[in-house]
């Protein structure tokens, strides 16, 4: 896993721009956004994480990858099962080898199970082209990804953040981002998306890093896709 090459520059700029970020960055120490580098795993994790908490998403993902990659066997020789499972890479073939019942048994909703099989089929049949995405602009990547069933703008934005590590992504449909902005700038009131967008203008061109620090301030479990 690797951190963005622009991370330190973003931290310096955000800390200088707003005392909230100066404090959050100091509190987070050396922690940062990291990329797993695998497009399919990032998208699959994002689908799993749709509309549920970070903690719940991690629990479902652990059961999912254990079932898909290890046939459900626990990694008993590892003191930290989550850390050990994080080293495994989900593959399209492993997902397609699971039937609908097996996917549901991992804690996935019926719809997410369908989405994950459809996503895996796109990768297996080469009807998506991840090798092209690093060269495309943010909106062009989003436009390609949302053609896949089950991937909306939020999921595509998670891909931009966690796989391509684009520096200026602002996922206005993300409840964690809105909660963070509400906590620090609106006396804990939930802002509208328009209000959040206006506040975040001051964070450009580093809104990815700003979003990550707001997430981290709300939940000790790092957000990873």
MODELLER restraints for C-alpha pairs under 7 A, 6 or more apart:
rsr = mdl.restraints
at = mdl.atoms
rsr.add(forms.Gaussian(group=physical.xy_distance, feature=features.Distance(at['CA:1:A'], at['CA:34:A']), mean=5.82, stdev=0.5))
rsr.add(forms.Gaussian(group=physical.xy_distance, feature=features.Distance(at['CA:1:A'], at['CA:35:A']), mean=5.25, stdev=0.5))
rsr.add(forms.Gaussian(group=physical.xy_distance, feature=features.Distance(at['CA:1:A'], at['CA:36:A']), mean=4.85, stdev=0.5))
rsr.add(forms.Gaussian(group=physical.xy_distance, feature=features.Distance(at['CA:1:A'], at['CA:37:A']), mean=6.96, stdev=0.5))
rsr.add(forms.Gaussian(group=physical.xy_distance, feature=features.Distance(at['CA:2:A'], at['CA:34:A']), mean=5.09, stdev=0.5))
rsr.add(forms.Gaussian(group=physical.xy_distance, feature=features.Distance(at['CA:2:A'], at['CA:35:A']), mean=5.36, stdev=0.5))
rsr.add(forms.Gaussian(group=physical.xy_distance, feature=features.Distance(at['CA:3:A'], at['CA:32:A']), mean=6.55, stdev=0.5))
rsr.add(forms.Gaussian(group=physical.xy_distance, feature=features.Distance(at['CA:3:A'], at['CA:33:A']), mean=5.76, stdev=0.5))
rsr.add(forms.Gaussian(group=physical.xy_distance, feature=features.Distance(at['CA:3:A'], at['CA:34:A']), mean=4.49, stdev=0.5))
rsr.add(forms.Gaussian(group=physical.xy_distance, feature=features.Distance(at['CA:3:A'], at['CA:35:A']), mean=6.47, stdev=0.5))
rsr.add(forms.Gaussian(group=physical.xy_distance, feature=features.Distance(at['CA:4:A'], at['CA:165:A']), mean=6.25, stdev=0.5))
rsr.add(forms.Gaussian(group=physical.xy_distance, feature=features.Distance(at['CA:10:A'], at['CA:206:A']), mean=5.60, stdev=0.5))
rsr.add(forms.Gaussian(group=physical.xy_distance, feature=features.Distance(at['CA:10:A'], at['CA:209:A']), mean=6.67, stdev=0.5))
rsr.add(forms.Gaussian(group=physical.xy_distance, feature=features.Distance(at['CA:14:A'], at['CA:21:A']), mean=5.92, stdev=0.5))
rsr.add(forms.Gaussian(group=physical.xy_distance, feature=features.Distance(at['CA:14:A'], at['CA:203:A']), mean=6.49, stdev=0.5))
rsr.add(forms.Gaussian(group=physical.xy_distance, feature=features.Distance(at['CA:15:A'], at['CA:21:A']), mean=5.07, stdev=0.5))
rsr.add(forms.Gaussian(group=physical.xy_distance, feature=features.Distance(at['CA:15:A'], at['CA:22:A']), mean=3.96, stdev=0.5))
rsr.add(forms.Gaussian(group=physical.xy_distance, feature=features.Distance(at['CA:24:A'], at['CA:213:A']), mean=6.47, stdev=0.5))
rsr.add(forms.Gaussian(group=physical.xy_distance, feature=features.Distance(at['CA:24:A'], at['CA:217:A']), mean=6.82, stdev=0.5))
rsr.add(forms.Gaussian(group=physical.xy_distance, feature=features.Distance(at['CA:25:A'], at['CA:213:A']), mean=6.96, stdev=0.5))
rsr.add(forms.Gaussian(group=physical.xy_distance, feature=features.Distance(at['CA:33:A'], at['CA:212:A']), mean=6.95, stdev=0.5))
rsr.add(forms.Gaussian(group=physical.xy_distance, feature=features.Distance(at['CA:34:A'], at['CA:162:A']), mean=6.72, stdev=0.5))
rsr.add(forms.Gaussian(group=physical.xy_distance, feature=features.Distance(at['CA:35:A'], at['CA:162:A']), mean=5.26, stdev=0.5))
rsr.add(forms.Gaussian(group=physical.xy_distance, feature=features.Distance(at['CA:35:A'], at['CA:163:A']), mean=5.30, stdev=0.5))
rsr.add(forms.Gaussian(group=physical.xy_distance, feature=features.Distance(at['CA:36:A'], at['CA:163:A']), mean=6.72, stdev=0.5))
rsr.add(forms.Gaussian(group=physical.xy_distance, feature=features.Distance(at['CA:37:A'], at['CA:163:A']), mean=5.76, stdev=0.5))
rsr.add(forms.Gaussian(group=physical.xy_distance, feature=features.Distance(at['CA:39:A'], at['CA:130:A']), mean=6.75, stdev=0.5))
rsr.add(forms.Gaussian(group=physical.xy_distance, feature=features.Distance(at['CA:39:A'], at['CA:163:A']), mean=6.46, stdev=0.5))
rsr.add(forms.Gaussian(group=physical.xy_distance, feature=features.Distance(at['CA:40:A'], at['CA:91:A']), mean=6.95, stdev=0.5))
rsr.add(forms.Gaussian(group=physical.xy_distance, feature=features.Distance(at['CA:41:A'], at['CA:89:A']), mean=6.49, stdev=0.5))
rsr.add(forms.Gaussian(group=physical.xy_distance, feature=features.Distance(at['CA:41:A'], at['CA:90:A']), mean=5.42, stdev=0.5))
rsr.add(forms.Gaussian(group=physical.xy_distance, feature=features.Distance(at['CA:42:A'], at['CA:159:A']), mean=6.33, stdev=0.5))
rsr.add(forms.Gaussian(group=physical.xy_distance, feature=features.Distance(at['CA:42:A'], at['CA:163:A']), mean=6.45, stdev=0.5))
rsr.add(forms.Gaussian(group=physical.xy_distance, feature=features.Distance(at['CA:42:A'], at['CA:225:A']), mean=4.90, stdev=0.5))
rsr.add(forms.Gaussian(group=physical.xy_distance, feature=features.Distance(at['CA:43:A'], at['CA:159:A']), mean=6.34, stdev=0.5))
rsr.add(forms.Gaussian(group=physical.xy_distance, feature=features.Distance(at['CA:44:A'], at['CA:116:A']), mean=6.42, stdev=0.5))
rsr.add(forms.Gaussian(group=physical.xy_distance, feature=features.Distance(at['CA:45:A'], at['CA:61:A']), mean=6.94, stdev=0.5))
rsr.add(forms.Gaussian(group=physical.xy_distance, feature=features.Distance(at['CA:45:A'], at['CA:225:A']), mean=5.30, stdev=0.5))
rsr.add(forms.Gaussian(group=physical.xy_distance, feature=features.Distance(at['CA:46:A'], at['CA:155:A']), mean=5.70, stdev=0.5))
rsr.add(forms.Gaussian(group=physical.xy_distance, feature=features.Distance(at['CA:46:A'], at['CA:158:A']), mean=6.67, stdev=0.5))
rsr.add(forms.Gaussian(group=physical.xy_distance, feature=features.Distance(at['CA:46:A'], at['CA:225:A']), mean=5.87, stdev=0.5))
rsr.add(forms.Gaussian(group=physical.xy_distance, feature=features.Distance(at['CA:47:A'], at['CA:112:A']), mean=6.76, stdev=0.5))
rsr.add(forms.Gaussian(group=physical.xy_distance, feature=features.Distance(at['CA:47:A'], at['CA:155:A']), mean=6.73, stdev=0.5))
rsr.add(forms.Gaussian(group=physical.xy_distance, feature=features.Distance(at['CA:48:A'], at['CA:57:A']), mean=6.19, stdev=0.5))
rsr.add(forms.Gaussian(group=physical.xy_distance, feature=features.Distance(at['CA:48:A'], at['CA:61:A']), mean=6.82, stdev=0.5))
rsr.add(forms.Gaussian(group=physical.xy_distance, feature=features.Distance(at['CA:48:A'], at['CA:112:A']), mean=6.82, stdev=0.5))
rsr.add(forms.Gaussian(group=physical.xy_distance, feature=features.Distance(at['CA:49:A'], at['CA:57:A']), mean=4.90, stdev=0.5))
rsr.add(forms.Gaussian(group=physical.xy_distance, feature=features.Distance(at['CA:54:A'], at['CA:223:A']), mean=6.49, stdev=0.5))
rsr.add(forms.Gaussian(group=physical.xy_distance, feature=features.Distance(at['CA:60:A'], at['CA:106:A']), mean=6.15, stdev=0.5))
rsr.add(forms.Gaussian(group=physical.xy_distance, feature=features.Distance(at['CA:60:A'], at['CA:107:A']), mean=5.65, stdev=0.5))
rsr.add(forms.Gaussian(group=physical.xy_distance, feature=features.Distance(at['CA:62:A'], at['CA:82:A']), mean=6.74, stdev=0.5))
rsr.add(forms.Gaussian(group=physical.xy_distance, feature=features.Distance(at['CA:62:A'], at['CA:85:A']), mean=6.73, stdev=0.5))
rsr.add(forms.Gaussian(group=physical.xy_distance, feature=features.Distance(at['CA:63:A'], at['CA:106:A']), mean=5.27, stdev=0.5))
rsr.add(forms.Gaussian(group=physical.xy_distance, feature=features.Distance(at['CA:64:A'], at['CA:106:A']), mean=5.17, stdev=0.5))
rsr.add(forms.Gaussian(group=physical.xy_distance, feature=features.Distance(at['CA:65:A'], at['CA:90:A']), mean=6.50, stdev=0.5))
rsr.add(forms.Gaussian(group=physical.xy_distance, feature=features.Distance(at['CA:66:A'], at['CA:72:A']), mean=5.07, stdev=0.5))
rsr.add(forms.Gaussian(group=physical.xy_distance, feature=features.Distance(at['CA:66:A'], at['CA:73:A']), mean=6.70, stdev=0.5))
rsr.add(forms.Gaussian(group=physical.xy_distance, feature=features.Distance(at['CA:68:A'], at['CA:94:A']), mean=5.50, stdev=0.5))
rsr.add(forms.Gaussian(group=physical.xy_distance, feature=features.Distance(at['CA:68:A'], at['CA:95:A']), mean=6.32, stdev=0.5))
rsr.add(forms.Gaussian(group=physical.xy_distance, feature=features.Distance(at['CA:69:A'], at['CA:94:A']), mean=6.57, stdev=0.5))
rsr.add(forms.Gaussian(group=physical.xy_distance, feature=features.Distance(at['CA:75:A'], at['CA:81:A']), mean=6.32, stdev=0.5))
rsr.add(forms.Gaussian(group=physical.xy_distance, feature=features.Distance(at['CA:78:A'], at['CA:84:A']), mean=6.55, stdev=0.5))
rsr.add(forms.Gaussian(group=physical.xy_distance, feature=features.Distance(at['CA:92:A'], at['CA:120:A']), mean=4.36, stdev=0.5))
rsr.add(forms.Gaussian(group=physical.xy_distance, feature=features.Distance(at['CA:92:A'], at['CA:123:A']), mean=6.51, stdev=0.5))
rsr.add(forms.Gaussian(group=physical.xy_distance, feature=features.Distance(at['CA:92:A'], at['CA:124:A']), mean=6.30, stdev=0.5))
rsr.add(forms.Gaussian(group=physical.xy_distance, feature=features.Distance(at['CA:95:A'], at['CA:117:A']), mean=6.36, stdev=0.5))
rsr.add(forms.Gaussian(group=physical.xy_distance, feature=features.Distance(at['CA:95:A'], at['CA:120:A']), mean=6.50, stdev=0.5))
rsr.add(forms.Gaussian(group=physical.xy_distance, feature=features.Distance(at['CA:96:A'], at['CA:117:A']), mean=6.01, stdev=0.5))
rsr.add(forms.Gaussian(group=physical.xy_distance, feature=features.Distance(at['CA:96:A'], at['CA:120:A']), mean=6.56, stdev=0.5))
rsr.add(forms.Gaussian(group=physical.xy_distance, feature=features.Distance(at['CA:100:A'], at['CA:113:A']), mean=6.50, stdev=0.5))
rsr.add(forms.Gaussian(group=physical.xy_distance, feature=features.Distance(at['CA:103:A'], at['CA:113:A']), mean=5.72, stdev=0.5))
rsr.add(forms.Gaussian(group=physical.xy_distance, feature=features.Distance(at['CA:104:A'], at['CA:110:A']), mean=6.38, stdev=0.5))
rsr.add(forms.Gaussian(group=physical.xy_distance, feature=features.Distance(at['CA:104:A'], at['CA:113:A']), mean=6.47, stdev=0.5))
rsr.add(forms.Gaussian(group=physical.xy_distance, feature=features.Distance(at['CA:115:A'], at['CA:149:A']), mean=6.20, stdev=0.5))
rsr.add(forms.Gaussian(group=physical.xy_distance, feature=features.Distance(at['CA:115:A'], at['CA:150:A']), mean=5.20, stdev=0.5))
rsr.add(forms.Gaussian(group=physical.xy_distance, feature=features.Distance(at['CA:118:A'], at['CA:149:A']), mean=6.89, stdev=0.5))
rsr.add(forms.Gaussian(group=physical.xy_distance, feature=features.Distance(at['CA:119:A'], at['CA:148:A']), mean=6.87, stdev=0.5))
rsr.add(forms.Gaussian(group=physical.xy_distance, feature=features.Distance(at['CA:122:A'], at['CA:128:A']), mean=5.98, stdev=0.5))
rsr.add(forms.Gaussian(group=physical.xy_distance, feature=features.Distance(at['CA:133:A'], at['CA:141:A']), mean=5.93, stdev=0.5))
rsr.add(forms.Gaussian(group=physical.xy_distance, feature=features.Distance(at['CA:134:A'], at['CA:164:A']), mean=6.50, stdev=0.5))
rsr.add(forms.Gaussian(group=physical.xy_distance, feature=features.Distance(at['CA:142:A'], at['CA:153:A']), mean=6.58, stdev=0.5))
rsr.add(forms.Gaussian(group=physical.xy_distance, feature=features.Distance(at['CA:142:A'], at['CA:156:A']), mean=5.37, stdev=0.5))
rsr.add(forms.Gaussian(group=physical.xy_distance, feature=features.Distance(at['CA:145:A'], at['CA:151:A']), mean=6.50, stdev=0.5))
rsr.add(forms.Gaussian(group=physical.xy_distance, feature=features.Distance(at['CA:145:A'], at['CA:156:A']), mean=6.10, stdev=0.5))
rsr.add(forms.Gaussian(group=physical.xy_distance, feature=features.Distance(at['CA:146:A'], at['CA:152:A']), mean=5.18, stdev=0.5))
rsr.add(forms.Gaussian(group=physical.xy_distance, feature=features.Distance(at['CA:146:A'], at['CA:153:A']), mean=6.58, stdev=0.5))
rsr.add(forms.Gaussian(group=physical.xy_distance, feature=features.Distance(at['CA:146:A'], at['CA:156:A']), mean=6.94, stdev=0.5))
rsr.add(forms.Gaussian(group=physical.xy_distance, feature=features.Distance(at['CA:154:A'], at['CA:171:A']), mean=6.32, stdev=0.5))
rsr.add(forms.Gaussian(group=physical.xy_distance, feature=features.Distance(at['CA:154:A'], at['CA:173:A']), mean=6.24, stdev=0.5))
rsr.add(forms.Gaussian(group=physical.xy_distance, feature=features.Distance(at['CA:154:A'], at['CA:174:A']), mean=6.98, stdev=0.5))
rsr.add(forms.Gaussian(group=physical.xy_distance, feature=features.Distance(at['CA:157:A'], at['CA:169:A']), mean=6.90, stdev=0.5))
rsr.add(forms.Gaussian(group=physical.xy_distance, feature=features.Distance(at['CA:157:A'], at['CA:171:A']), mean=6.27, stdev=0.5))
rsr.add(forms.Gaussian(group=physical.xy_distance, feature=features.Distance(at['CA:160:A'], at['CA:166:A']), mean=5.61, stdev=0.5))
rsr.add(forms.Gaussian(group=physical.xy_distance, feature=features.Distance(at['CA:161:A'], at['CA:169:A']), mean=6.69, stdev=0.5))
rsr.add(forms.Gaussian(group=physical.xy_distance, feature=features.Distance(at['CA:161:A'], at['CA:208:A']), mean=6.57, stdev=0.5))
rsr.add(forms.Gaussian(group=physical.xy_distance, feature=features.Distance(at['CA:162:A'], at['CA:225:A']), mean=5.89, stdev=0.5))
rsr.add(forms.Gaussian(group=physical.xy_distance, feature=features.Distance(at['CA:167:A'], at['CA:205:A']), mean=6.70, stdev=0.5))
rsr.add(forms.Gaussian(group=physical.xy_distance, feature=features.Distance(at['CA:167:A'], at['CA:206:A']), mean=5.28, stdev=0.5))
rsr.add(forms.Gaussian(group=physical.xy_distance, feature=features.Distance(at['CA:167:A'], at['CA:207:A']), mean=6.55, stdev=0.5))
rsr.add(forms.Gaussian(group=physical.xy_distance, feature=features.Distance(at['CA:167:A'], at['CA:208:A']), mean=5.12, stdev=0.5))
rsr.add(forms.Gaussian(group=physical.xy_distance, feature=features.Distance(at['CA:167:A'], at['CA:209:A']), mean=6.91, stdev=0.5))
rsr.add(forms.Gaussian(group=physical.xy_distance, feature=features.Distance(at['CA:168:A'], at['CA:204:A']), mean=6.38, stdev=0.5))
rsr.add(forms.Gaussian(group=physical.xy_distance, feature=features.Distance(at['CA:168:A'], at['CA:205:A']), mean=5.09, stdev=0.5))
rsr.add(forms.Gaussian(group=physical.xy_distance, feature=features.Distance(at['CA:168:A'], at['CA:206:A']), mean=4.86, stdev=0.5))
rsr.add(forms.Gaussian(group=physical.xy_distance, feature=features.Distance(at['CA:168:A'], at['CA:207:A']), mean=4.55, stdev=0.5))
rsr.add(forms.Gaussian(group=physical.xy_distance, feature=features.Distance(at['CA:168:A'], at['CA:208:A']), mean=4.98, stdev=0.5))
rsr.add(forms.Gaussian(group=physical.xy_distance, feature=features.Distance(at['CA:169:A'], at['CA:207:A']), mean=5.61, stdev=0.5))
rsr.add(forms.Gaussian(group=physical.xy_distance, feature=features.Distance(at['CA:169:A'], at['CA:208:A']), mean=4.85, stdev=0.5))
rsr.add(forms.Gaussian(group=physical.xy_distance, feature=features.Distance(at['CA:170:A'], at['CA:207:A']), mean=5.74, stdev=0.5))
rsr.add(forms.Gaussian(group=physical.xy_distance, feature=features.Distance(at['CA:170:A'], at['CA:208:A']), mean=6.27, stdev=0.5))
rsr.add(forms.Gaussian(group=physical.xy_distance, feature=features.Distance(at['CA:170:A'], at['CA:211:A']), mean=6.97, stdev=0.5))
rsr.add(forms.Gaussian(group=physical.xy_distance, feature=features.Distance(at['CA:172:A'], at['CA:193:A']), mean=5.98, stdev=0.5))
rsr.add(forms.Gaussian(group=physical.xy_distance, feature=features.Distance(at['CA:176:A'], at['CA:215:A']), mean=5.89, stdev=0.5))
rsr.add(forms.Gaussian(group=physical.xy_distance, feature=features.Distance(at['CA:177:A'], at['CA:211:A']), mean=6.03, stdev=0.5))
rsr.add(forms.Gaussian(group=physical.xy_distance, feature=features.Distance(at['CA:177:A'], at['CA:214:A']), mean=6.35, stdev=0.5))
rsr.add(forms.Gaussian(group=physical.xy_distance, feature=features.Distance(at['CA:177:A'], at['CA:215:A']), mean=6.38, stdev=0.5))
rsr.add(forms.Gaussian(group=physical.xy_distance, feature=features.Distance(at['CA:178:A'], at['CA:190:A']), mean=6.47, stdev=0.5))
rsr.add(forms.Gaussian(group=physical.xy_distance, feature=features.Distance(at['CA:178:A'], at['CA:191:A']), mean=6.41, stdev=0.5))
rsr.add(forms.Gaussian(group=physical.xy_distance, feature=features.Distance(at['CA:178:A'], at['CA:196:A']), mean=6.78, stdev=0.5))
rsr.add(forms.Gaussian(group=physical.xy_distance, feature=features.Distance(at['CA:179:A'], at['CA:190:A']), mean=6.10, stdev=0.5))
rsr.add(forms.Gaussian(group=physical.xy_distance, feature=features.Distance(at['CA:180:A'], at['CA:214:A']), mean=5.23, stdev=0.5))
rsr.add(forms.Gaussian(group=physical.xy_distance, feature=features.Distance(at['CA:180:A'], at['CA:215:A']), mean=6.85, stdev=0.5))
rsr.add(forms.Gaussian(group=physical.xy_distance, feature=features.Distance(at['CA:180:A'], at['CA:218:A']), mean=6.90, stdev=0.5))
rsr.add(forms.Gaussian(group=physical.xy_distance, feature=features.Distance(at['CA:181:A'], at['CA:196:A']), mean=6.69, stdev=0.5))
rsr.add(forms.Gaussian(group=physical.xy_distance, feature=features.Distance(at['CA:182:A'], at['CA:188:A']), mean=4.71, stdev=0.5))
rsr.add(forms.Gaussian(group=physical.xy_distance, feature=features.Distance(at['CA:182:A'], at['CA:189:A']), mean=5.09, stdev=0.5))
rsr.add(forms.Gaussian(group=physical.xy_distance, feature=features.Distance(at['CA:182:A'], at['CA:190:A']), mean=4.91, stdev=0.5))
rsr.add(forms.Gaussian(group=physical.xy_distance, feature=features.Distance(at['CA:182:A'], at['CA:191:A']), mean=5.68, stdev=0.5))
rsr.add(forms.Gaussian(group=physical.xy_distance, feature=features.Distance(at['CA:183:A'], at['CA:189:A']), mean=6.91, stdev=0.5))
rsr.add(forms.Gaussian(group=physical.xy_distance, feature=features.Distance(at['CA:203:A'], at['CA:210:A']), mean=6.88, stdev=0.5))
rsr.add(forms.Gaussian(group=physical.xy_distance, feature=features.Distance(at['CA:216:A'], at['CA:222:A']), mean=6.12, stdev=0.5))
